[in-house]
Amino acid sequence: MPSISEFVIASMLGGGKVYLIGNVIEQAFNSGYADIHAGSGLSLSLMVLILISMVIYRFFDGEEGESGIW
């Protein structure tokens, strides 16, 4: 979900000179030969990375009174 608007923000702020993962995913789907497999793989990798970072953050959050990860 974060990559939905990421390419718009990068193009507005960076003038199209800065490439973020959202830009690469958007270009993979909208290119002339439409490399949907690469775009899908990048999107899935981004979602897995976000999920892993959320689990790690939740594990090391350290709030009192909670037990376990969830």
Helices and strands as residue ranges (DSSP letters): H 3-14, H 21-30, H 36-59
